[in-house]
């Protein structure tokens, strides 16, 4: 008993409804796929009103594999709208929505043609006017949106643009609302219409007061249509371009010894770090080479042990939304006998010189004992 309860699942849609665009008079079918345990009950809605299973215009279907369908043999202008399917069982319920856009077919000439052999009789002016109004009314088409935006997240201080495209006869008038209140054009809110019929609401700059639910209502003599979206205004972030507090320094190391290349960077937000050797990007740590960074801005590369192939120019780049900056330095890798012989020219044992030699990766002991007691390595070439 317990096991069967654990396996029960709330309804889910493996395949959701898709938006459809059809011409008036065409057959059209919405399909989706629902699953759940126990098998969920299915309910269909058009613009929030439930569609009856006994409807003569719509045919509701369901297959054994969970595929659900809503079919009509001939789409009409009244079918234009939002269709929602809801799946429900004791474990929960879920729904999804698809839009049907019905494009009207040109009616011109249908009602104006006379029956063959029909003799036109004189008509009164009032009757002529009524028929003309009837013909005009047949060419009135309810607005529907061919293009509409979804929910938006815009950073405070930036530009927000909501674009939509609507059709209908006569040409619909558009009204924009925020949280149910009309939006009036001002210096920060502009309503634009382009030649291709795209209407835009432009907000610049966006502030936290602009957040809310926006509704665009298109209306003409034949009716109206609308869409809604939510605008979320993200808080403004302080951006500061990266800069190096400490740059890479030219350095050297004896072959076979470890070396550390390091620098320090700042920036808001904290920048991404990229390493390159000559023109080759270094993206992964290896057994010998590892790249490190901390949240204080310290960056380093450890090579252990160094080989002759490691010599070359190294570049660190730091990048964030505000900019990019780089620092470059050279690493020289010496053989051990070069390291030992070089300091013998002019060396005095002092703490300052010791530090300088250590930074250069030289053998300080050999430098301080030029008489050979440091144990120089001989070369067959000498």
Secondary structure as UniProt FT lines:
FT   HELIX           2..7
FT   STRAND          9..15
FT   STRAND          20..23
FT   TURN            24..25
FT   STRAND          28..37
FT   STRAND          41..46
FT   TURN            47..48
FT   STRAND          49..50
FT   TURN            53..54
FT   STRAND          59..62
FT   TURN            64..65
FT   STRAND          67..72
FT   HELIX           77..79
FT   STRAND          81..89
FT   TURN            90..91
FT   STRAND          92..103
FT   TURN            108..112
FT   TURN            116..117
FT   HELIX           125..138
FT   STRAND          141..147
FT   STRAND          152..155
FT   TURN            156..157
FT   STRAND          160..169
FT   STRAND          173..178
FT   TURN            179..180
FT   STRAND          181..182
FT   TURN            187..188
FT   STRAND          189..193
FT   TURN            195..196
FT   STRAND          198..203
FT   HELIX           208..210
FT   STRAND          212..220
FT   TURN            221..222
FT   STRAND          223..234
FT   STRAND          240..246
FT   STRAND          251..254
FT   TURN            255..256
FT   STRAND          259..268
FT   STRAND          272..277
FT   TURN            278..279
FT   STRAND          280..282
FT   STRAND          289..293
FT   TURN            295..296
FT   STRAND          298..303
FT   HELIX           308..310
FT   STRAND          312..320
FT   TURN            321..322
FT   STRAND          323..334
FT   HELIX           336..342
FT   TURN            343..344
FT   HELIX           351..359
FT   TURN            360..361
FT   HELIX           364..368
FT   TURN            370..374
FT   TURN            380..381
//
